[in-house]
Amino acid sequence: MKRNDLLNKIKSSDYLESMSPENVKKRAEERRLIEAPFIEDLRRNGYPEIENASEILGLRKMDKKLSTLLIKWIPEISDAQHSQETLVRALALSKSSFDGKALTELFDSNKSSYLLKWAIANTIASAKVENIEDWLEKKTFAFRLGKEHEMLVYAIMKYFNPEKASALLKKLFDTFPLQVSDALSKIGTHSDLVFLENKFFNYLGEGKSEIKGALKKLKKKLG
């Protein structure tokens, strides 16, 4: 969000009303009620210190048992107050691998918000997700890719070998030029360097300096 847009939002009566103490307290209570069954389940399973979902984001490490509980609850908990999104973000902390079905089904749901989908893509890129490759490859051929898909660029780099990742990433350059440039700067070959140089020469969008920086990194990597 640009600065002027943010200032206009802050000045709006709807935004000011939503941030009133009464409404903030109301949302907090709604979130507490939404998360209550989840928190109770955590306590039954040996996590009495966790009082709300947001506290999981502050953990230094996550064991397999806790990540399994998150996967169990992610499809069940409401996202009306962003509790579902919080659990998805927390799952990115997991060091244990887990099946990606719950995440991909939630991402593909028309009921999922943009923020929730972005968080899912980020968790897929950050964690060790199993059985994700077919779904991920299909996403690169989707008719329309919104900003919520941008972190899947890094997932492609992670889950496919460099040759296949490069081929898929190049298909996404026109949609996510900055992310693809960054990814190729890490895994690219000389052919990717030529690809980026050609794209950079003809690029008229925002962030051209970032693409130039990615080219510099790739050249240094290749020697």
Phi and psi in degrees as a GROMACS rama.xvg file:
@    title "Ramachandran Plot"
@    xaxis  label "Phi"
@    yaxis  label "Psi"
@TYPE xy
-72.8931  159.018  LYS-2
-57.8153  -46.6877  ARG-3
-63.5401  -38.3974  ASN-4
-63.837  -40.24  ASP-5
-65.3129  -42.9168  LEU-6
-62.7105  -41.6916  LEU-7
-64.3464  -37.677  ASN-8
-65.426  -43.6468  LYS-9
-61.9014  -35.1448  ILE-10
-77.0665  -18.4979  LYS-11
-67.664  145.497  SER-12
-65.8634  -35.7442  SER-13
-63.6541  -42.0543  ASP-14
-66.8728  -45.0172  TYR-15
-61.1521  -39.0979  LEU-16
-66.3367  -40.0382  GLU-17
-65.7834  -25.4773  SER-18
-96.8234  8.80979  MET-19
-66.127  150.186  SER-20
-52.2322  -37.4382  PRO-21
-64.9297  -43.7861  GLU-22
-72.953  -36.0463  ASN-23
-62.1822  -44.5624  VAL-24
-63.8608  -39.1591  LYS-25
-64.34  -43.7004  LYS-26
-65.8944  -38.4806  ARG-27
-62.6997  -40.2589  ALA-28
-68.6253  -40.0342  GLU-29
-60.9314  -41.7015  GLU-30
-67.0417  -38.6358  ARG-31
-60.717  -42.9336  ARG-32
-68.3487  -39.1446  LEU-33
-62.2423  -41.9688  ILE-34
-85.2605  -10.5326  GLU-35
-53.7527  -48.1162  ALA-36
-62.9017  -37.7041  PRO-37
-64.948  -46.4156  PHE-38
-62.9996  -39.2939  ILE-39
-63.6643  -39.6219  GLU-40
-64.5756  -38.9494  ASP-41
-60.9609  -43.1145  LEU-42
-63.6934  -40.8493  ARG-43
-63.6877  -25.6568  ARG-44
-102.037  14.415  ASN-45
96.9687  23.1778  GLY-46
-125.807  61.8585  TYR-47
-70.4649  -16.5464  PRO-48
-77.9642  -16.1247  GLU-49
-87.2132  116.841  ILE-50
-101.435  -19.7276  GLU-51
-155.333  164.902  ASN-52
-61.9721  -35.3052  ALA-53
-62.3451  -28.2842  SER-54
-64.9831  -24.5793  GLU-55
-64.6162  -30.9234  ILE-56
-64.4667  -21.1408  LEU-57
-92.1691  -0.787279  GLY-58
-68.5448  143.929  LEU-59
-77.336  -29.5292  ARG-60
-150.899  159.495  LYS-61
-129.813  126.293  MET-62
-85.0426  169.808  ASP-63
-59.7819  -39.1045  LYS-64
-61.9711  -44.2832  LYS-65
-68.5662  -40.4945  LEU-66
-64.2703  -34.8431  SER-67
-64.8661  -39.1874  THR-68
-65.3256  -38.7722  LEU-69
-62.9174  -45.0973  LEU-70
-61.1962  -37.9245  ILE-71
-62.4399  -42.1724  LYS-72
-89.5727  -21.4816  TRP-73
-54.9209  -44.3747  ILE-74
-73.3189  -17.5472  PRO-75
-95.8985  -33.565  GLU-76
-79.3885  146.172  ILE-77
-73.9877  149.148  SER-78
-105.328  15.7186  ASP-79
-57.4534  -32.8769  ALA-80
-120.719  29.6137  GLN-81
68.8648  19.7692  HIS-82
-68.156  -40.6328  SER-83
-62.3878  -44.8618  GLN-84
-59.2862  -39.9484  GLU-85
-63.1291  -42.3807  THR-86
-64.8045  -38.7468  LEU-87
-63.2804  -45.6761  VAL-88
-62.455  -39.4113  ARG-89
-64.6376  -34.8356  ALA-90
-62.9334  -21.841  LEU-91
-63.74  -17.9402  ALA-92
-80.94  -11.8788  LEU-93
-64.9034  133.021  SER-94
-94.4839  -9.75259  LYS-95
-94.7315  144.449  SER-96
-74.067  154.695  SER-97
-152.871  157.348  PHE-98
-70.3457  140.839  ASP-99
-91.3034  2.96343  GLY-100
-56.3996  -46.4746  LYS-101
-60.4642  -38.9521  ALA-102
-71.7078  -44.3602  LEU-103
-68.0646  -37.1113  THR-104
-65.9968  -38.3025  GLU-105
-69.2048  -39.6275  LEU-106
-62.1279  -39.7069  PHE-107
-79.8352  -8.60708  ASP-108
-73.251  134.005  SER-109
-67.2555  -15.8403  ASN-110
-82.2876  -14.5908  LYS-111
-78.3172  135.721  SER-112
-75.5293  165.855  SER-113
-57.8539  -44.9011  TYR-114
-63.4247  -39.0925  LEU-115
-65.7879  -43.5908  LEU-116
-64.6946  -40.0814  LYS-117
-61.7342  -42.4726  TRP-118
-63.5888  -38.8543  ALA-119
-62.8803  -46.9051  ILE-120
-61.1555  -40.0427  ALA-121
-65.8206  -40.2229  ASN-122
-66.2733  -40.0888  THR-123
-61.0968  -39.581  ILE-124
-72.9776  -24.9342  ALA-125
-96.2121  -36.8447  SER-126
-93.2712  -172.303  ALA-127
-108.594  92.4555  LYS-128
-101.296  130.907  VAL-129
-95.0283  155.616  GLU-130
56.4572  44.2767  ASN-131
-111.254  -15.9039  ILE-132
-63.0791  -45.6136  GLU-133
-62.2849  -45.8613  ASP-134
-61.8946  -43.1764  TRP-135
-64.4324  -42.8529  LEU-136
-64.9218  -40.1774  GLU-137
-61.8863  -32.6565  LYS-138
-64.5444  -29.5201  LYS-139
-70.5089  -17.4734  THR-140
-104.618  8.99115  PHE-141
-64.3807  147.105  ALA-142
-64.3728  -40.4289  PHE-143
-131.096  127.136  ARG-144
-120.674  116.362  LEU-145
-91.7619  179.078  GLY-146
-60.6428  -25.1562  LYS-147
-64.5729  -14.477  GLU-148
-89.8604  -8.32884  HIS-149
-60.1343  -34.4377  GLU-150
-73.2709  -12.4184  MET-151
-67.2858  -20.306  LEU-152
-56.409  -45.2131  VAL-153
-74.2616  -27.5934  TYR-154
-66.5589  -40.9662  ALA-155
-59.4849  -44.1072  ILE-156
-61.0809  -31.3907  MET-157
-83.3071  -39.5861  LYS-158
-96.9423  -10.9244  TYR-159
-115.911  156.104  PHE-160
-66.0256  157.535  ASN-161
-53.4585  -39.3323  PRO-162
-64.7748  -47.8454  GLU-163
-70.4469  -39.7123  LYS-164
-58.8151  -43.5208  ALA-165
-59.0445  -44.8856  SER-166
-62.5377  -41.9903  ALA-167
-70.1518  -40.6077  LEU-168
-63.6059  -39.3968  LEU-169
-61.3204  -31.1149  LYS-170
-66.7504  -23.1207  LYS-171
-99.2299  -1.02298  LEU-172
-57.613  -46.5435  PHE-173
-64.4915  -23.8969  ASP-174
-89.5053  -42.7682  THR-175
-128.557  66.857  PHE-176
-60.598  -39.3567  PRO-177
-71.8557  -43.0003  LEU-178
-67.6678  -42.0217  GLN-179
-66.0601  -40.8717  VAL-180
-60.5572  -43.4207  SER-181
-63.4639  -44.2817  ASP-182
-63.7344  -44.6522  ALA-183
-66.5094  -27.4362  LEU-184
-65.6887  -19.6697  SER-185
-95.4274  -32.5343  LYS-186
-121.156  -2.50485  ILE-187
-69.8546  159.481  GLY-188
-113.526  -173.446  THR-189
-63.1255  -34.3054  HIS-190
-66.8946  -34.4075  SER-191
-68.4813  -34.0447  ASP-192
-63.0719  -44.4344  LEU-193
-62.6361  -42.6944  VAL-194
-58.3216  -48.7135  PHE-195
-65.9143  -38.631  LEU-196
-62.0901  -41.8177  GLU-197
-66.2524  -41.7156  ASN-198
-65.159  -41.467  LYS-199
-62.4123  -41.2439  PHE-200
-60.9357  -37.012  PHE-201
-99.3581  3.62553  ASN-202
-78.5206  130.62  TYR-203
-120.668  1.12701  LEU-204
-86.0364  -174.541  GLY-205
-74.9395  152.389  GLU-206
85.5133  24.0336  GLY-207
-63.207  -32.1586  LYS-208
-65.4366  -33.0938  SER-209
-67.0586  -39.3976  GLU-210
-65.8384  -39.8637  ILE-211
-60.92  -40.4417  LYS-212
-63.8539  -38.8881  GLY-213
-65.0021  -40.1191  ALA-214
-60.9835  -41.944  LEU-215
-62.5614  -43.6842  LYS-216
-63.2087  -41.8222  LYS-217
-66.8848  -41.1308  LEU-218
-61.1617  -41.3112  LYS-219
-65.9124  -40.2143  LYS-220
-62.7795  -40.828  LYS-221
-78.9461  -20.6686  LEU-222
